[in-house]
Amino acid sequence: MSKTAFVKTISLAVVCLTTHGVANVTMPPGWRARSKPPVRGEKHEALVWAMDSVAQRYWSEGRYEEAESAYRKTLETSRTLFGEKHRTSTAVMANLAWLHYGRGRWDEAESLLAKAVALRSEMGPKDDPNTLPYKAFLGMLYTEQARYDKAEPLLTKVLQTSRQVLGEENEATLSSMNDLAALYTAQSRYKEAEELLAKALETGGRVLGEEHPIVLGSVNGLAVLHRDQARYDEAERLFTKSLQGRRSKLGEEHPDTLQSMNDLGALYARQDRYADAEPLLTKALQSRRTKLGDEHPDTLESMHELGLLCTKQSRYAEAEPLLVQAFEGRLKKLGMEHPDTLGSLRCVIELYKAWGKTEQAKQWRAKFPANRTPK
């Protein structure tokens, strides 16, 4: 399981062209950019906003191909009217990047978002709050890709600037704490991660309420941290709280709810509580397959976890297609050097060893990069 799983709140994270024409990102889910509204009644901007709204509606209805086509037309129109170096054009770029990210097309998301960040930075002013959401999203994406050297300076700067400009209790600042903590957890920098998450949880609970999505993100992040430290009792309590809160606030099929469901099921599997684990992991996989498709990183995560559960129960014939497909999907999406891909490869090898298929285990072991050793 990815250590950064708890930062995923994509369906709540959307860059909006508001009625003020300002590029706002509800970074999971609390970004609210500050700027002076333009003069109302500018028909060209109004046209782009209207086109953007159509694309967003398609997206919210799960009509992703139509949403992508609409966003591309919106971006083409904005570029024609205003050029690329304009707040409206960069906002539409970020919208399209979010759509790509939500569909598991991370390379396309990165390309668009990096361009939007560069353009916004050129536009200025320095440390403009309207640029922070773009940088936070890009930093989060780098964390998911295990490109930690690129993620850390971005996420650190976003948090510093957000604290200075927006304040410690602002939703954007609290989201930034969660994002940087995700990076630290992925790097096994547990003390730094826990300090950030504890602060975000205390402040968020007091200012936003215990069931606010940002606060539930802090809860789930702290649960992931405890799980990785083998503090299973604390992790179970927090995963359960996160799942219950997300079910109540967001619904059973929301991506955040499915993430908490998957996390709690995987924890139960680690504890050999198979009867508790299987319904959660099965439900998470079924829903992710339906909503996201078989090649999405979230779906691959659920395949991997359910395959591990089947392996632990000696249900090898059921585990094999799940683990092999998870590895092949991660190899295609993330590359061989990504920790999740290497983890999947190790689990396929362990499956064949446990199954007594030593020749297959040997063949899969040979797939490891020369600079890596299967554990």
FENMOUR-V211242 format. One record per residue. N is the residue number from 1. PHI is phi in radians with two decimals (* if undefined). PSI is psi in whole degrees, -180 to 180 (NA if undefined). Layout:
BEGIN
n->N phi->PHI psi->PSI
n->N phi->PHI psi->PSI
END
This chain:
BEGIN
n->1 phi->* psi->138
n->2 phi->-1.15 psi->134
n->3 phi->-1.22 psi->-16
n->4 phi->-1.71 psi->14
n->5 phi->-1.04 psi->-30
n->6 phi->-1.30 psi->-7
n->7 phi->-1.50 psi->-1
n->8 phi->-1.44 psi->108
n->9 phi->-2.42 psi->47
n->10 phi->-1.07 psi->-37
n->11 phi->-1.22 psi->-18
n->12 phi->-1.64 psi->-10
n->13 phi->-1.73 psi->104
n->14 phi->-2.46 psi->133
n->15 phi->-1.41 psi->127
n->16 phi->-2.03 psi->141
n->17 phi->-1.62 psi->102
n->18 phi->-1.36 psi->178
n->19 phi->-1.13 psi->-14
n->20 phi->-1.57 psi->-7
n->21 phi->1.32 psi->18
n->22 phi->-1.71 psi->139
n->23 phi->-1.36 psi->105
n->24 phi->-1.92 psi->136
n->25 phi->-1.99 psi->127
n->26 phi->-1.52 psi->80
n->27 phi->-1.18 psi->142
n->28 phi->-0.75 psi->90
n->29 phi->-2.04 psi->38
n->30 phi->-2.06 psi->13
n->31 phi->-1.25 psi->133
n->32 phi->-2.41 psi->101
n->33 phi->-1.28 psi->150
n->34 phi->-1.88 psi->134
n->35 phi->-2.92 psi->169
n->36 phi->-1.44 psi->131
n->37 phi->-1.21 psi->145
n->38 phi->-1.31 psi->174
n->39 phi->-1.13 psi->132
n->40 phi->-1.23 psi->158
n->41 phi->1.53 psi->12
n->42 phi->-1.36 psi->107
n->43 phi->-1.13 psi->-32
n->44 phi->-1.20 psi->-44
n->45 phi->-1.15 psi->-38
n->46 phi->-1.05 psi->-37
n->47 phi->-1.09 psi->-46
n->48 phi->-1.13 psi->-41
n->49 phi->-1.06 psi->-41
n->50 phi->-1.12 psi->-42
n->51 phi->-1.12 psi->-40
n->52 phi->-1.07 psi->-40
n->53 phi->-1.10 psi->-37
n->54 phi->-1.11 psi->-45
n->55 phi->-1.08 psi->-43
n->56 phi->-1.10 psi->-37
n->57 phi->-1.14 psi->-44
n->58 phi->-0.99 psi->-44
n->59 phi->-1.07 psi->-48
n->60 phi->-1.11 psi->-24
n->61 phi->-1.59 psi->3
n->62 phi->1.35 psi->16
n->63 phi->-1.66 psi->73
n->64 phi->-1.23 psi->-38
n->65 phi->-1.11 psi->-43
n->66 phi->-1.17 psi->-37
n->67 phi->-1.11 psi->-43
n->68 phi->-1.11 psi->-45
n->69 phi->-1.05 psi->-42
n->70 phi->-1.16 psi->-41
n->71 phi->-1.14 psi->-39
n->72 phi->-1.12 psi->-41
n->73 phi->-1.15 psi->-39
n->74 phi->-1.11 psi->-43
n->75 phi->-1.15 psi->-42
n->76 phi->-1.07 psi->-42
n->77 phi->-1.13 psi->-44
n->78 phi->-1.12 psi->-41
n->79 phi->-1.09 psi->-41
n->80 phi->-1.13 psi->-42
n->81 phi->-1.35 psi->-41
n->82 phi->-2.11 psi->-13
n->83 phi->1.49 psi->172
n->84 phi->-1.31 psi->-37
n->85 phi->-1.48 psi->71
n->86 phi->-2.64 psi->145
n->87 phi->-1.01 psi->-36
n->88 phi->-1.21 psi->-44
n->89 phi->-1.12 psi->-43
n->90 phi->-1.18 psi->-32
n->91 phi->-1.14 psi->-42
n->92 phi->-1.19 psi->-38
n->93 phi->-0.98 psi->-46
n->94 phi->-1.15 psi->-37
n->95 phi->-1.01 psi->-49
n->96 phi->-1.13 psi->-36
n->97 phi->-1.08 psi->-43
n->98 phi->-1.04 psi->-41
n->99 phi->-1.09 psi->-46
n->100 phi->-1.05 psi->-44
n->101 phi->-1.06 psi->-47
n->102 phi->-1.08 psi->-25
n->103 phi->-1.64 psi->6
n->104 phi->1.41 psi->15
n->105 phi->-1.75 psi->75
n->106 phi->-1.23 psi->-36
n->107 phi->-1.11 psi->-43
n->108 phi->-1.16 psi->-39
n->109 phi->-1.08 psi->-44
n->110 phi->-1.10 psi->-44
n->111 phi->-1.04 psi->-47
n->112 phi->-1.16 psi->-44
n->113 phi->-1.21 psi->-41
n->114 phi->-1.04 psi->-38
n->115 phi->-1.17 psi->-43
n->116 phi->-1.08 psi->-41
n->117 phi->-1.10 psi->-45
n->118 phi->-1.08 psi->-44
n->119 phi->-1.16 psi->-43
n->120 phi->-1.11 psi->-38
n->121 phi->-1.14 psi->-38
n->122 phi->-1.17 psi->-34
n->123 phi->-1.23 psi->-31
n->124 phi->1.20 psi->-175
n->125 phi->-1.27 psi->171
n->126 phi->-1.05 psi->137
n->127 phi->1.04 psi->31
n->128 phi->-1.09 psi->125
n->129 phi->-1.02 psi->-28
n->130 phi->-1.19 psi->-19
n->131 phi->-1.54 psi->-22
n->132 phi->-0.99 psi->-44
n->133 phi->-1.05 psi->-37
n->134 phi->-1.11 psi->-45
n->135 phi->-1.18 psi->-38
n->136 phi->-1.11 psi->-44
n->137 phi->-1.09 psi->-45
n->138 phi->-1.11 psi->-41
n->139 phi->-1.10 psi->-41
n->140 phi->-1.08 psi->-42
n->141 phi->-1.12 psi->-42
n->142 phi->-1.08 psi->-38
n->143 phi->-1.09 psi->-45
n->144 phi->-1.05 psi->-34
n->145 phi->-1.47 psi->2
n->146 phi->1.09 psi->29
n->147 phi->-1.75 psi->70
n->148 phi->-1.19 psi->-31
n->149 phi->-1.17 psi->-28
n->150 phi->-1.49 psi->-33
n->151 phi->-1.23 psi->-43
n->152 phi->-1.08 psi->-50
n->153 phi->-1.09 psi->-36
n->154 phi->-1.14 psi->-52
n->155 phi->-1.20 psi->-35
n->156 phi->-1.13 psi->-45
n->157 phi->-1.15 psi->-40
n->158 phi->-1.06 psi->-44
n->159 phi->-1.15 psi->-44
n->160 phi->-1.03 psi->-47
n->161 phi->-1.20 psi->-40
n->162 phi->-1.08 psi->-41
n->163 phi->-1.09 psi->-43
n->164 phi->-1.23 psi->-41
n->165 phi->-1.60 psi->-40
n->166 phi->-1.82 psi->-23
n->167 phi->1.79 psi->158
n->168 phi->-1.14 psi->-28
n->169 phi->-1.74 psi->4
n->170 phi->-1.24 psi->147
n->171 phi->-1.04 psi->-38
n->172 phi->-1.09 psi->-41
n->173 phi->-1.12 psi->-43
n->174 phi->-1.13 psi->-40
n->175 phi->-1.09 psi->-39
n->176 phi->-1.14 psi->-36
n->177 phi->-1.06 psi->-45
n->178 phi->-1.06 psi->-43
n->179 phi->-1.13 psi->-45
n->180 phi->-1.19 psi->-36
n->181 phi->-1.10 psi->-37
n->182 phi->-1.05 psi->-43
n->183 phi->-1.09 psi->-48
n->184 phi->-1.07 psi->-40
n->185 phi->-1.11 psi->-43
n->186 phi->-1.07 psi->-28
n->187 phi->-1.64 psi->7
n->188 phi->1.09 psi->29
n->189 phi->-1.67 psi->70
n->190 phi->-1.20 psi->-37
n->191 phi->-1.11 psi->-46
n->192 phi->-1.12 psi->-40
n->193 phi->-1.12 psi->-44
n->194 phi->-1.14 psi->-38
n->195 phi->-1.07 psi->-43
n->196 phi->-1.15 psi->-46
n->197 phi->-1.17 psi->-39
n->198 phi->-1.10 psi->-41
n->199 phi->-1.16 psi->-45
n->200 phi->-1.11 psi->-39
n->201 phi->-1.19 psi->-43
n->202 phi->-1.15 psi->-49
n->203 phi->-1.18 psi->-46
n->204 phi->-1.10 psi->-42
n->205 phi->-1.09 psi->-37
n->206 phi->-1.30 psi->-41
n->207 phi->-1.54 psi->-40
n->208 phi->-1.84 psi->-24
n->209 phi->1.81 psi->152
n->210 phi->-1.13 psi->-25
n->211 phi->-1.82 psi->12
n->212 phi->-1.18 psi->140
n->213 phi->-0.96 psi->-36
n->214 phi->-1.13 psi->-43
n->215 phi->-1.16 psi->-41
n->216 phi->-1.13 psi->-31
n->217 phi->-1.13 psi->-39
n->218 phi->-1.14 psi->-41
n->219 phi->-1.06 psi->-48
n->220 phi->-1.16 psi->-36
n->221 phi->-1.11 psi->-41
n->222 phi->-1.17 psi->-34
n->223 phi->-1.12 psi->-43
n->224 phi->-1.04 psi->-44
n->225 phi->-1.03 psi->-48
n->226 phi->-1.12 psi->-39
n->227 phi->-1.03 psi->-45
n->228 phi->-1.18 psi->-20
n->229 phi->-1.66 psi->7
n->230 phi->1.09 psi->29
n->231 phi->-1.67 psi->72
n->232 phi->-1.21 psi->-35
n->233 phi->-1.12 psi->-44
n->234 phi->-1.17 psi->-39
n->235 phi->-1.10 psi->-43
n->236 phi->-1.08 psi->-44
n->237 phi->-1.05 psi->-43
n->238 phi->-1.31 psi->-40
n->239 phi->-1.07 psi->-41
n->240 phi->-1.10 psi->-43
n->241 phi->-1.10 psi->-43
n->242 phi->-1.09 psi->-45
n->243 phi->-1.12 psi->-45
n->244 phi->-1.10 psi->-44
n->245 phi->-1.14 psi->-42
n->246 phi->-1.22 psi->-39
n->247 phi->-1.02 psi->-44
n->248 phi->-1.19 psi->-44
n->249 phi->-1.55 psi->-34
n->250 phi->-1.98 psi->-22
n->251 phi->1.79 psi->162
n->252 phi->-1.14 psi->-34
n->253 phi->-1.72 psi->3
n->254 phi->-1.16 psi->143
n->255 phi->-0.95 psi->-38
n->256 phi->-1.15 psi->-40
n->257 phi->-1.09 psi->-44
n->258 phi->-1.12 psi->-34
n->259 phi->-1.13 psi->-46
n->260 phi->-1.12 psi->-38
n->261 phi->-1.07 psi->-47
n->262 phi->-1.10 psi->-43
n->263 phi->-1.09 psi->-45
n->264 phi->-1.19 psi->-41
n->265 phi->-1.07 psi->-41
n->266 phi->-1.15 psi->-36
n->267 phi->-1.12 psi->-45
n->268 phi->-1.02 psi->-40
n->269 phi->-1.10 psi->-39
n->270 phi->-1.09 psi->-31
n->271 phi->-1.59 psi->8
n->272 phi->1.08 psi->29
n->273 phi->-1.72 psi->71
n->274 phi->-1.15 psi->-39
n->275 phi->-1.13 psi->-31
n->276 phi->-1.38 psi->-34
n->277 phi->-1.31 psi->-44
n->278 phi->-1.07 psi->-46
n->279 phi->-1.05 psi->-38
n->280 phi->-1.19 psi->-46
n->281 phi->-1.20 psi->-38
n->282 phi->-1.14 psi->-45
n->283 phi->-1.09 psi->-45
n->284 phi->-1.05 psi->-43
n->285 phi->-1.15 psi->-46
n->286 phi->-1.05 psi->-46
n->287 phi->-1.19 psi->-40
n->288 phi->-1.18 psi->-39
n->289 phi->-1.04 psi->-44
n->290 phi->-1.15 psi->-44
n->291 phi->-1.46 psi->-35
n->292 phi->-2.03 psi->-21
n->293 phi->1.63 psi->165
n->294 phi->-1.24 psi->-21
n->295 phi->-1.71 psi->0
n->296 phi->-1.24 psi->141
n->297 phi->-0.95 psi->-35
n->298 phi->-1.17 psi->-42
n->299 phi->-1.11 psi->-42
n->300 phi->-1.09 psi->-36
n->301 phi->-1.06 psi->-45
n->302 phi->-1.18 psi->-38
n->303 phi->-1.01 psi->-47
n->304 phi->-1.04 psi->-47
n->305 phi->-1.17 psi->-40
n->306 phi->-1.20 psi->-36
n->307 phi->-1.09 psi->-40
n->308 phi->-1.08 psi->-42
n->309 phi->-1.05 psi->-46
n->310 phi->-1.10 psi->-38
n->311 phi->-1.08 psi->-45
n->312 phi->-1.12 psi->-25
n->313 phi->-1.65 psi->9
n->314 phi->1.09 psi->27
n->315 phi->-1.68 psi->66
n->316 phi->-1.17 psi->-37
n->317 phi->-1.14 psi->-30
n->318 phi->-1.38 psi->-35
n->319 phi->-1.23 psi->-36
n->320 phi->-0.98 psi->-55
n->321 phi->-1.12 psi->-32
n->322 phi->-1.17 psi->-48
n->323 phi->-1.24 psi->-39
n->324 phi->-1.16 psi->-44
n->325 phi->-1.15 psi->-37
n->326 phi->-1.10 psi->-43
n->327 phi->-1.11 psi->-48
n->328 phi->-1.11 psi->-38
n->329 phi->-1.17 psi->-42
n->330 phi->-1.19 psi->-38
n->331 phi->-1.04 psi->-44
n->332 phi->-1.19 psi->-43
n->333 phi->-1.47 psi->-38
n->334 phi->-1.95 psi->-22
n->335 phi->1.62 psi->160
n->336 phi->-1.16 psi->-32
n->337 phi->-1.42 psi->-7
n->338 phi->-1.21 psi->139
n->339 phi->-0.96 psi->-36
n->340 phi->-1.19 psi->-39
n->341 phi->-1.14 psi->-46
n->342 phi->-1.11 psi->-37
n->343 phi->-1.11 psi->-41
n->344 phi->-1.12 psi->-41
n->345 phi->-1.09 psi->-44
n->346 phi->-1.03 psi->-40
n->347 phi->-1.24 psi->-33
n->348 phi->-1.13 psi->-43
n->349 phi->-1.06 psi->-45
n->350 phi->-1.12 psi->-35
n->351 phi->-1.03 psi->-51
n->352 phi->-1.18 psi->-34
n->353 phi->-1.12 psi->-46
n->354 phi->-1.13 psi->-31
n->355 phi->-1.39 psi->-11
n->356 phi->1.44 psi->15
n->357 phi->-1.71 psi->76
n->358 phi->-1.17 psi->-32
n->359 phi->-1.18 psi->-44
n->360 phi->-1.10 psi->-40
n->361 phi->-1.06 psi->-41
n->362 phi->-1.13 psi->-43
n->363 phi->-1.09 psi->-41
n->364 phi->-1.25 psi->-34
n->365 phi->-1.09 psi->-31
n->366 phi->-1.22 psi->-13
n->367 phi->-1.34 psi->-15
n->368 phi->-1.11 psi->141
n->369 phi->-1.03 psi->153
n->370 phi->-1.07 psi->-29
n->371 phi->-1.56 psi->8
n->372 phi->-2.16 psi->151
n->373 phi->-2.17 psi->129
n->374 phi->-1.17 psi->134
n->375 phi->-1.53 psi->NA
END
